[in-house]
Amino acid sequence: MRPLAVIVPAFDEARLLPGLLDALAAQTDTDFTLVVVDNASSDGTARIAAGFTGEVVVLTEPAPGAGTAADTGFRYALEHGATKLLRTDADCLPARNWAATGRTLLDHVDLACGRSIPRSDENPTWAQRHLYPAVVRAAAHAGRWLHRDPAARTPYVLIHGHNLAITAELYHRCGGTPREELRAGSEDVTLLNRARRHSSRIVRAENLVVETSLRRLRAWGPRRTLLWSWDRRYRPAPHQVHVR
């Protein structure tokens, strides 16, 4: 295990995972171990992950939930000596300097919450490229009031589970990502709020960039997607949670 680990939870991602693997192989900094956690997929996710051209570990986590799978990957990396941890998702395309930027950020902060933009290869509309992200950023300002905590050592910031960097030390100290089903809660927000009680070195990092899929936004529409992100105020039926 290398000091920098990239954690990727994945459930039935045989279609989009190859794009992520190509993006990771093309990083300007490839000195990392990729940890893909197959969340009981029924397709070829694990087999495809094992074909990554760099150093890779493929784990299996049968309990459902992106947070649960991510926590399995994070804790494996911690136990095997990683000191810096990056997370993205199987439907994302990290910028070429993503790993390098994450490594550098963690020299100075304990948690960096990166920026998410629509995947260019999914031909986003103007509204999907500009308006929807602006609404998400505006909603994050409201989060400063919704997530007020007298024990927090730093204000709330916008966080995406598919784009973050955290030190192994803080992950261990704050308790990490909650192990829960996807419908149960926003695992990234819970991780952030746990971390805020343990560190003041938490930042929003606009230079840590990934492109993410529009498939949920297109399947559910802007309103339901925003309500989903807002502490699961929209709760789809179990079979509708995993949009493919």
N, C-alpha and C positions, 0 to 999 in steps of 0.2 A: 504494500500500500504506500503510495506516495504522499507527501505532506498535504497536497491539495487533492480533494476528492470532489467529484461532480455526482450528485445524487439525482436519479431520475425514476420516479414511480411511473408504472405503465400498466394499463389495463386494455387489452385488445387493441393495441396500437400498431399492428403489423403494417398498416397502410402509411402512416405518417412517421413512424420511428426511423426508417431509413434516412429521411431528410434531416432529422436531428443528428443522427450519427455522422452524416456527411459534414454537417456544420461544425460538429465538435472535432472531427478529423482535420478540418481546415483552419482551426484556431491558430493564432499567432503564437500562443503558448499551449503546447500539448503535453506539458509535464504534469499530468494529473492522472488519477485513477478514476475511471468511470464506473459507477455502481448503479446498475439498473435493477429495480425491484419489480419483478413480474407479479402483479396483484391477481393471481389466479386467472390469467387470460385463457381464452379458448382458441386463440389463433396462434400464429407463429412468432409472437412477440419475443419470447425468450430466445428462440433460435436466431432471430435477426439480431438481437442485442449481442449475442455471443460472437457475432461476426465483426464487431467493431475493430478497426485496425490498430487502435492503441491498447493500453492496459485496461482490461475490463473485468468486472466481477458481476455475475448475474445471480441474483437471489430470488427466492420465491416467498411471497407473503400471502397466505390463504385468506386471512381476515380482510374483508372489504374496506376500502377507504383510502383516498390519496394520502391523507395524513398518516394513517397507519403504515402504509407502504413506505412513505418518505421517512418516517421515524425508524423503521427497520433498516433502511439504507444509511441514515445518519449514524445510527448506533453501531452498525457494522464498521463504518469508517473510523469512528472514534476508537473502538476496541482494537483496531488494527493500525493505529498510529497517526491517522490524519489529524492535522491541526487547523486546517482551513477547509471550509465546506461551502460548496456552491450547490444550488438546486435549480433545476428547470424541469419542464414537462416534455413528454414524448411528442407532443404536437407543436413544439416550438422550434424556432431557428435562431440561436444566439448569434449576435454580431461577431465578426471575426476576432475582435479584441476582448470578447466577453470574459474568458478565463483569465487573461492577463490583467484586465481591469479589476476583476474580483479579487485576485491575489494581492494586487497593490492596495486596494481599499482595506483589506483585512490587516494590512500593516499598521493602519491608523485608527480603525474603528472595529467594533465588535459585531455589528450587524448593519449591512447595507441593503436597502430595499430598492431594487432596480426598476427601470422603466420598461413598459410593455407597449408595443405598437403592433398593428395588424400585419399579418403575413402578406407580403407583396404578391406572392404567387397565387393568392386567393382573390386577387383583383378587387380590393375593397373599394366601395363607393367613397365619394367625398365625405359624406356624413360618417361612415364607418372609420375613415382614416383620421378625421379631424374633430367632428362634433362629439361622437361618443366618448373618445378619450378625454375631451375637455369636461364632459359631464362627470366622468369618473373622478377626475382630479378635483372638481368642485365638491363632489360628494365626500371626498377624503377630508376636506376642511371641516365638514360637519362632524366627521369622525373624531375630531379633537374634543368636541363637546360630548359626543355619545360615549367615548371611551376615556372620560376623565377618571383619574385614579390618583388619590392622594399619595399612594405609595410609589407611583411611577417616578422614575428619575429623569425622564425625557418625554417630550410631547409625542402624541400619536402622529404617525406619518403613513402615507399610502404605501401599502405592501401588496405584492403579488406572489402567491406561492410558487409560481413558475419562474420567478426571477429574484433570487436573494442570495446573499453571501453572509455567512456567520462563522465565527470562530468556534472551534470545538469546545473550548473552555466555556464560553457563554451558553452554548447549546446544552452542555451537561449541567451547568449550574442552574439554568432556568427551568429545566424539566422537558425542554424540547417540544416537538409537535404533538398535539393530542392524537391519541389512537382512537379514532371514531369513524363511523361511516360518513360518506360524502354529504348526505342530507342532514347530518346532525349538527354541523357547524362549520364555520370558516377557519380551517386549521391554521392558515397563514396569519390571520388576525389574532388568534389565540397565542400562537408562537410569539408574535410581536408584543402583545400585552404581557406575556410572561417575561420576555426579555427586558421590557421597559422597567420592570421592578428590580432588575439586577445590573443594569448598565446605563450610563448616560452617553455612551459612545455608539449611538444609533442614528443613522442618517438616511435620507432619501438620496439615492445616487442616480442622477439622470444620465450619467455616462455608462451605466451598466444596462445594456439594452438587449432585449430579445424580441423577435417577432412571434406573435402567438396566433393560433387559429381563430377564425371567425365563426366556426361551426356552431358553437352554443348561441352566440348572438343571432345568427341567422335562423336557427331552429326555434328559439324562444322569443325573439324580438327584444328591443332595448329595455322596455319596462320590466319584463320578467327577469332578464339577465341582471339588471341593476338590483332588483329586489333580492335575487339569489345571492349576489355578492354582499348585500347589506344584511349580514347575519341571518341568511336563509329566510328572509321574509316571504320569498316565493319558494314553495316546496313542491316540486314535481312528483309525480308517481314514481315509485322505485325503478320501474323499467325505463323511465324517461331521463333519469339522472345522467347516465353516461351517453352523451350525444356522440354518434359516430357517423 
